[in-house]
Amino acid sequence: MTLEVGDLVLTGTPQGVGRVVAGDVITAGLGLPDSKEDLTKLKINVADRQGLFQVD
């Protein structure tokens, strides 16, 4: 699919996948068809937090 400026990408997990817990690492990336290189990658280290998540 083609992403346009302002598009959101939402993900989910199939039934039977365990919960995300502190210490897990979530990775995601975007690439072009027929290319082995990623355009961008995202790595999230999961940690316990109190209160709401906030991006600075």
mmCIF file as Biopython writes it, N, C-alpha, C and O atoms, coordinates in Angstrom:
data_model
#
loop_
_atom_site.group_PDB
_atom_site.id
_atom_site.type_symbol
_atom_site.label_atom_id
_atom_site.label_alt_id
_atom_site.label_comp_id
_atom_site.label_asym_id
_atom_site.label_entity_id
_atom_site.label_seq_id
_atom_site.pdbx_PDB_ins_code
_atom_site.Cartn_x
_atom_site.Cartn_y
_atom_site.Cartn_z
_atom_site.occupancy
_atom_site.B_iso_or_equiv
_atom_site.auth_seq_id
_atom_site.auth_asym_id
_atom_site.pdbx_PDB_model_num
ATOM 1   N N  . MET A ? 1  ? 0.842  -1.179  0.000  1.0 0.0 1  A 1 
ATOM 2   C CA . MET A ? 1  ? 0.000  0.000   0.000  1.0 0.0 1  A 1 
ATOM 3   C C  . MET A ? 1  ? 0.885  1.240   0.000  1.0 0.0 1  A 1 
ATOM 4   O O  . MET A ? 1  ? 2.054  1.160   0.377  1.0 0.0 1  A 1 
ATOM 5   N N  . THR A ? 2  ? 0.375  2.326   -0.396 1.0 0.0 2  A 1 
ATOM 6   C CA . THR A ? 2  ? 1.105  3.591   -0.403 1.0 0.0 2  A 1 
ATOM 7   C C  . THR A ? 2  ? 0.671  4.424   0.796  1.0 0.0 2  A 1 
ATOM 8   O O  . THR A ? 2  ? -0.523 4.586   1.049  1.0 0.0 2  A 1 
ATOM 9   N N  . LEU A ? 3  ? 1.653  4.956   1.535  1.0 0.0 3  A 1 
ATOM 10  C CA . LEU A ? 3  ? 1.358  5.843   2.657  1.0 0.0 3  A 1 
ATOM 11  C C  . LEU A ? 3  ? 1.476  7.284   2.195  1.0 0.0 3  A 1 
ATOM 12  O O  . LEU A ? 3  ? 2.394  7.642   1.457  1.0 0.0 3  A 1 
ATOM 13  N N  . GLU A ? 4  ? 0.551  8.091   2.631  1.0 0.0 4  A 1 
ATOM 14  C CA . GLU A ? 4  ? 0.538  9.507   2.302  1.0 0.0 4  A 1 
ATOM 15  C C  . GLU A ? 4  ? 0.808  10.314  3.571  1.0 0.0 4  A 1 
ATOM 16  O O  . GLU A ? 4  ? 0.656  9.800   4.679  1.0 0.0 4  A 1 
ATOM 17  N N  . VAL A ? 5  ? 1.209  11.576  3.411  1.0 0.0 5  A 1 
ATOM 18  C CA . VAL A ? 5  ? 1.448  12.462  4.549  1.0 0.0 5  A 1 
ATOM 19  C C  . VAL A ? 5  ? 0.195  12.494  5.421  1.0 0.0 5  A 1 
ATOM 20  O O  . VAL A ? 5  ? -0.911 12.700  4.923  1.0 0.0 5  A 1 
ATOM 21  N N  . GLY A ? 6  ? 0.379  12.289  6.720  1.0 0.0 6  A 1 
ATOM 22  C CA . GLY A ? 6  ? -0.737 12.323  7.658  1.0 0.0 6  A 1 
ATOM 23  C C  . GLY A ? 6  ? -1.378 10.969  7.913  1.0 0.0 6  A 1 
ATOM 24  O O  . GLY A ? 6  ? -2.214 10.848  8.809  1.0 0.0 6  A 1 
ATOM 25  N N  . ASP A ? 7  ? -1.005 9.932   7.138  1.0 0.0 7  A 1 
ATOM 26  C CA . ASP A ? 7  ? -1.551 8.594   7.361  1.0 0.0 7  A 1 
ATOM 27  C C  . ASP A ? 7  ? -1.068 8.042   8.697  1.0 0.0 7  A 1 
ATOM 28  O O  . ASP A ? 7  ? 0.035  8.360   9.141  1.0 0.0 7  A 1 
ATOM 29  N N  . LEU A ? 8  ? -1.886 7.224   9.332  1.0 0.0 8  A 1 
ATOM 30  C CA . LEU A ? 8  ? -1.530 6.539   10.566 1.0 0.0 8  A 1 
ATOM 31  C C  . LEU A ? 8  ? -1.378 5.055   10.269 1.0 0.0 8  A 1 
ATOM 32  O O  . LEU A ? 8  ? -2.119 4.496   9.461  1.0 0.0 8  A 1 
ATOM 33  N N  . VAL A ? 9  ? -0.421 4.426   10.921 1.0 0.0 9  A 1 
ATOM 34  C CA . VAL A ? 9  ? -0.239 2.991   10.796 1.0 0.0 9  A 1 
ATOM 35  C C  . VAL A ? 9  ? -0.560 2.380   12.154 1.0 0.0 9  A 1 
ATOM 36  O O  . VAL A ? 9  ? 0.104  2.679   13.146 1.0 0.0 9  A 1 
ATOM 37  N N  . LEU A ? 10 ? -1.572 1.529   12.198 1.0 0.0 10 A 1 
ATOM 38  C CA . LEU A ? 10 ? -1.978 0.877   13.433 1.0 0.0 10 A 1 
ATOM 39  C C  . LEU A ? 10 ? -1.673 -0.613  13.311 1.0 0.0 10 A 1 
ATOM 40  O O  . LEU A ? 10 ? -1.806 -1.200  12.237 1.0 0.0 10 A 1 
ATOM 41  N N  . THR A ? 11 ? -1.266 -1.207  14.413 1.0 0.0 11 A 1 
ATOM 42  C CA . THR A ? 11 ? -0.939 -2.628  14.393 1.0 0.0 11 A 1 
ATOM 43  C C  . THR A ? 11 ? -1.715 -3.359  15.470 1.0 0.0 11 A 1 
ATOM 44  O O  . THR A ? 11 ? -2.316 -2.736  16.345 1.0 0.0 11 A 1 
ATOM 45  N N  . GLY A ? 12 ? -1.700 -4.639  15.406 1.0 0.0 12 A 1 
ATOM 46  C CA . GLY A ? 12 ? -2.331 -5.473  16.413 1.0 0.0 12 A 1 
ATOM 47  C C  . GLY A ? 12 ? -1.581 -6.786  16.500 1.0 0.0 12 A 1 
ATOM 48  O O  . GLY A ? 12 ? -0.546 -6.963  15.858 1.0 0.0 12 A 1 
ATOM 49  N N  . THR A ? 13 ? -2.098 -7.696  17.287 1.0 0.0 13 A 1 
ATOM 50  C CA . THR A ? 13 ? -1.472 -9.000  17.415 1.0 0.0 13 A 1 
ATOM 51  C C  . THR A ? 13 ? -2.510 -10.081 17.180 1.0 0.0 13 A 1 
ATOM 52  O O  . THR A ? 13 ? -3.682 -9.903  17.513 1.0 0.0 13 A 1 
ATOM 53  N N  . PRO A ? 14 ? -2.092 -11.194 16.613 1.0 0.0 14 A 1 
ATOM 54  C CA . PRO A ? 14 ? -3.037 -12.291 16.411 1.0 0.0 14 A 1 
ATOM 55  C C  . PRO A ? 14 ? -3.414 -12.933 17.740 1.0 0.0 14 A 1 
ATOM 56  O O  . PRO A ? 14 ? -2.686 -12.809 18.725 1.0 0.0 14 A 1 
ATOM 57  N N  . GLN A ? 15 ? -4.542 -13.611 17.765 1.0 0.0 15 A 1 
ATOM 58  C CA . GLN A ? 15 ? -5.001 -14.296 18.961 1.0 0.0 15 A 1 
ATOM 59  C C  . GLN A ? 15 ? -3.933 -15.284 19.439 1.0 0.0 15 A 1 
ATOM 60  O O  . GLN A ? 15 ? -3.313 -15.981 18.636 1.0 0.0 15 A 1 
ATOM 61  N N  . GLY A ? 16 ? -3.732 -15.330 20.749 1.0 0.0 16 A 1 
ATOM 62  C CA . GLY A ? 16 ? -2.783 -16.272 21.321 1.0 0.0 16 A 1 
ATOM 63  C C  . GLY A ? 16 ? -1.409 -15.691 21.605 1.0 0.0 16 A 1 
ATOM 64  O O  . GLY A ? 16 ? -0.574 -16.354 22.222 1.0 0.0 16 A 1 
ATOM 65  N N  . VAL A ? 17 ? -1.160 -14.461 21.165 1.0 0.0 17 A 1 
ATOM 66  C CA . VAL A ? 17 ? 0.126  -13.822 21.434 1.0 0.0 17 A 1 
ATOM 67  C C  . VAL A ? 17 ? 0.107  -13.299 22.864 1.0 0.0 17 A 1 
ATOM 68  O O  . VAL A ? 17 ? -0.906 -12.765 23.315 1.0 0.0 17 A 1 
ATOM 69  N N  . GLY A ? 18 ? 1.219  -13.449 23.581 1.0 0.0 18 A 1 
ATOM 70  C CA . GLY A ? 18 ? 1.292  -13.025 24.978 1.0 0.0 18 A 1 
ATOM 71  C C  . GLY A ? 18 ? 1.291  -11.516 25.141 1.0 0.0 18 A 1 
ATOM 72  O O  . GLY A ? 18 ? 1.410  -10.771 24.168 1.0 0.0 18 A 1 
ATOM 73  N N  . ARG A ? 19 ? 1.155  -11.078 26.388 1.0 0.0 19 A 1 
ATOM 74  C CA . ARG A ? 19 ? 1.135  -9.657  26.726 1.0 0.0 19 A 1 
ATOM 75  C C  . ARG A ? 19 ? 2.515  -9.035  26.547 1.0 0.0 19 A 1 
ATOM 76  O O  . ARG A ? 19 ? 3.530  -9.727  26.621 1.0 0.0 19 A 1 
ATOM 77  N N  . VAL A ? 20 ? 2.544  -7.735  26.313 1.0 0.0 20 A 1 
ATOM 78  C CA . VAL A ? 20 ? 3.792  -6.973  26.283 1.0 0.0 20 A 1 
ATOM 79  C C  . VAL A ? 20 ? 4.133  -6.632  27.728 1.0 0.0 20 A 1 
ATOM 80  O O  . VAL A ? 20 ? 3.302  -6.095  28.460 1.0 0.0 20 A 1 
ATOM 81  N N  . VAL A ? 21 ? 5.359  -6.945  28.134 1.0 0.0 21 A 1 
ATOM 82  C CA . VAL A ? 21 ? 5.771  -6.713  29.524 1.0 0.0 21 A 1 
ATOM 83  C C  . VAL A ? 21 ? 7.110  -5.988  29.553 1.0 0.0 21 A 1 
ATOM 84  O O  . VAL A ? 21 ? 7.850  -5.986  28.570 1.0 0.0 21 A 1 
ATOM 85  N N  . ALA A ? 22 ? 7.409  -5.374  30.692 1.0 0.0 22 A 1 
ATOM 86  C CA . ALA A ? 22 ? 8.686  -4.682  30.871 1.0 0.0 22 A 1 
ATOM 87  C C  . ALA A ? 22 ? 9.830  -5.623  30.507 1.0 0.0 22 A 1 
ATOM 88  O O  . ALA A ? 22 ? 9.832  -6.792  30.891 1.0 0.0 22 A 1 
ATOM 89  N N  . GLY A ? 23 ? 10.798 -5.100  29.765 1.0 0.0 23 A 1 
ATOM 90  C CA . GLY A ? 23 ? 11.937 -5.893  29.313 1.0 0.0 23 A 1 
ATOM 91  C C  . GLY A ? 23 ? 11.799 -6.359  27.874 1.0 0.0 23 A 1 
ATOM 92  O O  . GLY A ? 23 ? 12.798 -6.703  27.241 1.0 0.0 23 A 1 
ATOM 93  N N  . ASP A ? 24 ? 10.564 -6.378  27.336 1.0 0.0 24 A 1 
ATOM 94  C CA . ASP A ? 24 ? 10.359 -6.726  25.929 1.0 0.0 24 A 1 
ATOM 95  C C  . ASP A ? 24 ? 10.913 -5.621  25.040 1.0 0.0 24 A 1 
ATOM 96  O O  . ASP A ? 24 ? 11.024 -4.471  25.463 1.0 0.0 24 A 1 
ATOM 97  N N  . VAL A ? 25 ? 11.259 -5.976  23.806 1.0 0.0 25 A 1 
ATOM 98  C CA . VAL A ? 25 ? 11.687 -5.003  22.807 1.0 0.0 25 A 1 
ATOM 99  C C  . VAL A ? 25 ? 10.778 -5.169  21.601 1.0 0.0 25 A 1 
ATOM 100 O O  . VAL A ? 25 ? 10.647 -6.267  21.060 1.0 0.0 25 A 1 
ATOM 101 N N  . ILE A ? 26 ? 10.145 -4.067  21.178 1.0 0.0 26 A 1 
ATOM 102 C CA . ILE A ? 26 ? 9.260  -4.072  20.014 1.0 0.0 26 A 1 
ATOM 103 C C  . ILE A ? 26 ? 9.989  -3.371  18.877 1.0 0.0 26 A 1 
ATOM 104 O O  . ILE A ? 26 ? 10.482 -2.256  19.050 1.0 0.0 26 A 1 
ATOM 105 N N  . THR A ? 27 ? 10.062 -4.011  17.718 1.0 0.0 27 A 1 
ATOM 106 C CA . THR A ? 27 ? 10.696 -3.398  16.554 1.0 0.0 27 A 1 
ATOM 107 C C  . THR A ? 27 ? 9.721  -3.390  15.385 1.0 0.0 27 A 1 
ATOM 108 O O  . THR A ? 27 ? 8.912  -4.305  15.228 1.0 0.0 27 A 1 
ATOM 109 N N  . ALA A ? 28 ? 9.807  -2.353  14.574 1.0 0.0 28 A 1 
ATOM 110 C CA . ALA A ? 28 ? 8.971  -2.228  13.383 1.0 0.0 28 A 1 
ATOM 111 C C  . ALA A ? 28 ? 9.766  -1.470  12.329 1.0 0.0 28 A 1 
ATOM 112 O O  . ALA A ? 28 ? 10.707 -0.748  12.660 1.0 0.0 28 A 1 
ATOM 113 N N  . GLY A ? 29 ? 9.398  -1.628  11.078 1.0 0.0 29 A 1 
ATOM 114 C CA . GLY A ? 29 ? 10.089 -0.917  10.013 1.0 0.0 29 A 1 
ATOM 115 C C  . GLY A ? 29 ? 9.198  -0.728  8.809  1.0 0.0 29 A 1 
ATOM 116 O O  . GLY A ? 29 ? 8.173  -1.394  8.666  1.0 0.0 29 A 1 
ATOM 117 N N  . LEU A ? 30 ? 9.592  0.175   7.955  1.0 0.0 30 A 1 
ATOM 118 C CA . LEU A ? 30 ? 8.917  0.417   6.675  1.0 0.0 30 A 1 
ATOM 119 C C  . LEU A ? 30 ? 9.935  0.261   5.563  1.0 0.0 30 A 1 
ATOM 120 O O  . LEU A ? 30 ? 11.089 0.668   5.699  1.0 0.0 30 A 1 
ATOM 121 N N  . GLY A ? 31 ? 9.503  -0.327  4.472  1.0 0.0 31 A 1 
ATOM 122 C CA . GLY A ? 31 ? 10.407 -0.515  3.344  1.0 0.0 31 A 1 
ATOM 123 C C  . GLY A ? 31 ? 9.656  -0.441  2.032  1.0 0.0 31 A 1 
ATOM 124 O O  . GLY A ? 31 ? 8.436  -0.281  2.006  1.0 0.0 31 A 1 
ATOM 125 N N  . LEU A ? 32 ? 10.391 -0.557  0.953  1.0 0.0 32 A 1 
ATOM 126 C CA . LEU A ? 32 ? 9.819  -0.547  -0.393 1.0 0.0 32 A 1 
ATOM 127 C C  . LEU A ? 32 ? 9.718  -1.980  -0.914 1.0 0.0 32 A 1 
ATOM 128 O O  . LEU A ? 32 ? 10.548 -2.826  -0.577 1.0 0.0 32 A 1 
ATOM 129 N N  . PRO A ? 33 ? 8.703  -2.253  -1.735 1.0 0.0 33 A 1 
ATOM 130 C CA . PRO A ? 33 ? 8.616  -3.584  -2.329 1.0 0.0 33 A 1 
ATOM 131 C C  . PRO A ? 33 ? 9.898  -3.907  -3.095 1.0 0.0 33 A 1 
ATOM 132 O O  . PRO A ? 33 ? 10.507 -3.020  -3.694 1.0 0.0 33 A 1 
ATOM 133 N N  . ASP A ? 34 ? 10.297 -5.149  -3.074 1.0 0.0 34 A 1 
ATOM 134 C CA . ASP A ? 34 ? 11.478 -5.628  -3.806 1.0 0.0 34 A 1 
ATOM 135 C C  . ASP A ? 34 ? 12.782 -5.004  -3.331 1.0 0.0 34 A 1 
ATOM 136 O O  . ASP A ? 34 ? 13.769 -5.018  -4.066 1.0 0.0 34 A 1 
ATOM 137 N N  . SER A ? 35 ? 12.807 -4.455  -2.114 1.0 0.0 35 A 1 
ATOM 138 C CA . SER A ? 35 ? 14.031 -3.895  -1.557 1.0 0.0 35 A 1 
ATOM 139 C C  . SER A ? 35 ? 14.323 -4.579  -0.234 1.0 0.0 35 A 1 
ATOM 140 O O  . SER A ? 35 ? 13.412 -4.806  0.563  1.0 0.0 35 A 1 
ATOM 141 N N  . LYS A ? 36 ? 15.580 -4.910  0.007  1.0 0.0 36 A 1 
ATOM 142 C CA . LYS A ? 36 ? 15.951 -5.557  1.260  1.0 0.0 36 A 1 
ATOM 143 C C  . LYS A ? 36 ? 16.308 -4.541  2.334  1.0 0.0 36 A 1 
ATOM 144 O O  . LYS A ? 36 ? 16.513 -4.922  3.486  1.0 0.0 36 A 1 
ATOM 145 N N  . GLU A ? 37 ? 16.388 -3.253  1.991  1.0 0.0 37 A 1 
ATOM 146 C CA . GLU A ? 37 ? 16.736 -2.216  2.959  1.0 0.0 37 A 1 
ATOM 147 C C  . GLU A ? 37 ? 15.477 -1.536  3.488  1.0 0.0 37 A 1 
ATOM 148 O O  . GLU A ? 37 ? 14.531 -1.285  2.742  1.0 0.0 37 A 1 
ATOM 149 N N  . ASP A ? 38 ? 15.481 -1.241  4.795  1.0 0.0 38 A 1 
ATOM 150 C CA . ASP A ? 38 ? 14.373 -0.506  5.402  1.0 0.0 38 A 1 
ATOM 151 C C  . ASP A ? 38 ? 14.525 0.981   5.126  1.0 0.0 38 A 1 
ATOM 152 O O  . ASP A ? 38 ? 15.640 1.501   5.093  1.0 0.0 38 A 1 
ATOM 153 N N  . LEU A ? 39 ? 13.399 1.667   4.926  1.0 0.0 39 A 1 
ATOM 154 C CA . LEU A ? 39 ? 13.409 3.128   4.841  1.0 0.0 39 A 1 
ATOM 155 C C  . LEU A ? 39 ? 13.590 3.719   6.233  1.0 0.0 39 A 1 
ATOM 156 O O  . LEU A ? 39 ? 14.283 4.719   6.418  1.0 0.0 39 A 1 
ATOM 157 N N  . THR A ? 40 ? 12.958 3.085   7.196  1.0 0.0 40 A 1 
ATOM 158 C CA . THR A ? 40 ? 13.061 3.537   8.573  1.0 0.0 40 A 1 
ATOM 159 C C  . THR A ? 40 ? 12.784 2.372   9.501  1.0 0.0 40 A 1 
ATOM 160 O O  . THR A ? 40 ? 12.099 1.421   9.124  1.0 0.0 40 A 1 
ATOM 161 N N  . LYS A ? 41 ? 13.310 2.441   10.707 1.0 0.0 41 A 1 
ATOM 162 C CA . LYS A ? 41 ? 13.084 1.422   11.732 1.0 0.0 41 A 1 
ATOM 163 C C  . LYS A ? 41 ? 12.753 2.099   13.043 1.0 0.0 41 A 1 
ATOM 164 O O  . LYS A ? 41 ? 13.201 3.213   13.314 1.0 0.0 41 A 1 
ATOM 165 N N  . LEU A ? 42 ? 11.969 1.419   13.849 1.0 0.0 42 A 1 
ATOM 166 C CA . LEU A ? 42 ? 11.581 1.909   15.158 1.0 0.0 42 A 1 
ATOM 167 C C  . LEU A ? 42 ? 11.840 0.791   16.160 1.0 0.0 42 A 1 
ATOM 168 O O  . LEU A ? 42 ? 11.440 -0.351  15.932 1.0 0.0 42 A 1 
ATOM 169 N N  . LYS A ? 43 ? 12.505 1.111   17.264 1.0 0.0 43 A 1 
ATOM 170 C CA . LYS A ? 43 ? 12.782 0.137   18.318 1.0 0.0 43 A 1 
ATOM 171 C C  . LYS A ? 43 ? 12.285 0.728   19.630 1.0 0.0 43 A 1 
ATOM 172 O O  . LYS A ? 43 ? 12.661 1.838   20.005 1.0 0.0 43 A 1 
ATOM 173 N N  . ILE A ? 44 ? 11.433 -0.029  20.326 1.0 0.0 44 A 1 
ATOM 174 C CA . ILE A ? 44 ? 10.864 0.428   21.583 1.0 0.0 44 A 1 
ATOM 175 C C  . ILE A ? 44 ? 11.243 -0.556  22.678 1.0 0.0 44 A 1 
ATOM 176 O O  . ILE A ? 44 ? 10.927 -1.742  22.586 1.0 0.0 44 A 1 
ATOM 177 N N  . ASN A ? 45 ? 11.919 -0.068  23.713 1.0 0.0 45 A 1 
ATOM 178 C CA . ASN A ? 45 ? 12.225 -0.876  24.890 1.0 0.0 45 A 1 
ATOM 179 C C  . ASN A ? 45 ? 11.080 -0.684  25.876 1.0 0.0 45 A 1 
ATOM 180 O O  . ASN A ? 45 ? 10.839 0.429   26.343 1.0 0.0 45 A 1 
ATOM 181 N N  . VAL A ? 46 ? 10.379 -1.760  26.191 1.0 0.0 46 A 1 
ATOM 182 C CA . VAL A ? 46 ? 9.212  -1.687  27.060 1.0 0.0 46 A 1 
ATOM 183 C C  . VAL A ? 46 ? 9.668  -1.598  28.513 1.0 0.0 46 A 1 
ATOM 184 O O  . VAL A ? 46 ? 10.512 -2.375  28.959 1.0 0.0 46 A 1 
ATOM 185 N N  . ALA A ? 47 ? 9.090  -0.627  29.256 1.0 0.0 47 A 1 
ATOM 186 C CA . ALA A ? 47 ? 9.423  -0.431  30.664 1.0 0.0 47 A 1 
ATOM 187 C C  . ALA A ? 47 ? 8.151  -0.132  31.442 1.0 0.0 47 A 1 
ATOM 188 O O  . ALA A ? 47 ? 7.173  0.360   30.879 1.0 0.0 47 A 1 
ATOM 189 N N  . ASP A ? 48 ? 8.165  -0.427  32.731 1.0 0.0 48 A 1 
ATOM 190 C CA . ASP A ? 48 ? 7.041  -0.059  33.600 1.0 0.0 48 A 1 
ATOM 191 C C  . ASP A ? 48 ? 7.054  1.442   33.812 1.0 0.0 48 A 1 
ATOM 192 O O  . ASP A ? 48 ? 8.114  2.034   34.016 1.0 0.0 48 A 1 
ATOM 193 N N  . ARG A ? 49 ? 5.865  2.070   33.764 1.0 0.0 49 A 1 
ATOM 194 C CA . ARG A ? 49 ? 5.738  3.507   34.011 1.0 0.0 49 A 1 
ATOM 195 C C  . ARG A ? 49 ? 4.490  3.772   34.812 1.0 0.0 49 A 1 
ATOM 196 O O  . ARG A ? 49 ? 3.498  3.055   34.687 1.0 0.0 49 A 1 
ATOM 197 N N  . GLN A ? 50 ? 4.535  4.794   35.630 1.0 0.0 50 A 1 
ATOM 198 C CA . GLN A ? 50 ? 3.357  5.251   36.349 1.0 0.0 50 A 1 
ATOM 199 C C  . GLN A ? 50 ? 2.769  6.434   35.595 1.0 0.0 50 A 1 
ATOM 200 O O  . GLN A ? 50 ? 3.522  7.266   35.088 1.0 0.0 50 A 1 
ATOM 201 N N  . GLY A ? 51 ? 1.470  6.534   35.508 1.0 0.0 51 A 1 
ATOM 202 C CA . GLY A ? 51 ? 0.821  7.667   34.860 1.0 0.0 51 A 1 
ATOM 203 C C  . GLY A ? 51 ? 0.719  7.482   33.348 1.0 0.0 51 A 1 
ATOM 204 O O  . GLY A ? 51 ? 0.929  6.388   32.825 1.0 0.0 51 A 1 
ATOM 205 N N  . LEU A ? 52 ? 0.395  8.564   32.667 1.0 0.0 52 A 1 
ATOM 206 C CA . LEU A ? 52 ? 0.197  8.534   31.220 1.0 0.0 52 A 1 
ATOM 207 C C  . LEU A ? 52 ? 1.497  8.611   30.480 1.0 0.0 52 A 1 
ATOM 208 O O  . LEU A ? 52 ? 2.456  9.213   30.962 1.0 0.0 52 A 1 
ATOM 209 N N  . PHE A ? 53 ? 1.547  8.000   29.297 1.0 0.0 53 A 1 
ATOM 210 C CA . PHE A ? 53 ? 2.717  8.091   28.420 1.0 0.0 53 A 1 
ATOM 211 C C  . PHE A ? 53 ? 2.762  9.477   27.806 1.0 0.0 53 A 1 
ATOM 212 O O  . PHE A ? 53 ? 1.729  10.003  27.390 1.0 0.0 53 A 1 
ATOM 213 N N  . GLN A ? 54 ? 3.939  10.075  27.745 1.0 0.0 54 A 1 
ATOM 214 C CA . GLN A ? 54 ? 4.081  11.418  27.194 1.0 0.0 54 A 1 
ATOM 215 C C  . GLN A ? 54 ? 5.341  11.489  26.349 1.0 0.0 54 A 1 
ATOM 216 O O  . GLN A ? 54 ? 6.407  11.039  26.767 1.0 0.0 54 A 1 
ATOM 217 N N  . VAL A ? 55 ? 5.211  12.059  25.154 1.0 0.0 55 A 1 
ATOM 218 C CA . VAL A ? 55 ? 6.358  12.244  24.264 1.0 0.0 55 A 1 
ATOM 219 C C  . VAL A ? 55 ? 6.825  13.680  24.386 1.0 0.0 55 A 1 
ATOM 220 O O  . VAL A ? 55 ? 6.021  14.604  24.261 1.0 0.0 55 A 1 
ATOM 221 N N  . ASP A ? 56 ? 8.116  13.882  24.630 1.0 0.0 56 A 1 
ATOM 222 C CA . ASP A ? 56 ? 8.667  15.236  24.749 1.0 0.0 56 A 1 
ATOM 223 C C  . ASP A ? 56 ? 9.077  15.764  23.401 1.0 0.0 56 A 1 
ATOM 224 O O  . ASP A ? 56 ? 9.563  16.891  23.302 1.0 0.0 56 A 1 
#
